[in-house]
Amino acid sequence: MSELTECDRPPVFQPGDKVRAGRAVRNDGSFPGKAIGDPLIGPGEVGYVRAIGTFLQRHVIYEVDFLYRGLVVGMRANELELIEAADP
């Protein structure tokens, strides 16, 4: 029997949800145009979930648009806090 992954459960957030970053996020090498370790988002910054994807078929990644920063960053659920759910 295989171990359950994040992908085996429904997503925590939905496109359109307003979310807050729970901690600082640095480039892990996957963000183009920035060096590894460069800060991307600070704790408390607000954005909107644009899309939901997966990484290695194990982790759910939320594409979050931080409008005021002009950045779209992939984040995991444990890095985000819901501010306001999108209208259904």
N, C-alpha and C positions, 0 to 999 in steps of 0.2 A: 504494500500500500504506500502511495506517495505522500509526501508532506504537503499540506495545504499551503498555497501561496496567496499573495494579495489578489492575484488575478482570478482566484476561485470565489471571491466575494464581490458583491456589487460595489461600484465606486463610491467613495465617501463624498465626493463633490461632483457637481454636474456643470456642463458648460453654462456660462452666464452667472454662476455663483460669484459673489464678491468675497474675497479672502484676504487674510493678512499673513504676512511672513512671520513665523514664530522665532526665527533666528536669522543671523546673517548667512548669506549664501555666496560662496566663492566659486570661481570657475574651476571645474574638475578636468578641464581639457576639452569639454564637449561644446563650449560656447565659442563661436568663431569671432576672431578679431580681438580677443582678450587673452592675456597670458594666463597660464595655469596659476591659480592662487589669487588672481585679481578679484576684488569684491564686485559682486553683481547687484545684490539686493541686501538692504539692511533690515534688521528686525523691526517689525511694525509697519513695513511698507505695504500698501494696499494694491491689489490687482484683481483681475477677473479671469476665471477659468475659461479658456477658449476651446480646448479640446482635451481628450483623454487618450492616452496611449499606453503601451507597455514596454518594458525593457527586459530582455532575456526571458520573456514569457513568465516572469515571476513577480515583477514589480509594476505597479500602476504609476504612471507618470502623468502629472497634470501640466498642461501647457498654460502658463499663467501670463497674462498681458499686464505688465506694470505700466499703465498708460502714462503716468507722470514722469517715468524714467525713460520711456521709449524702448523698453526691453521686454522681450518675451522669453521666459525662463521655464525650463522643465523642473518640476518639483514633486516631491512625494508628499503623501497625506500627512505624515508626522511633522512636516515642515510648515504646514498651513493651518490656519484657524478660520472657520466660517464666520463671516460678518453678516451676510445676508444671502439667503437662497434666491435663486432666479425664479421668476414667475413660471409656473408649469405650462 
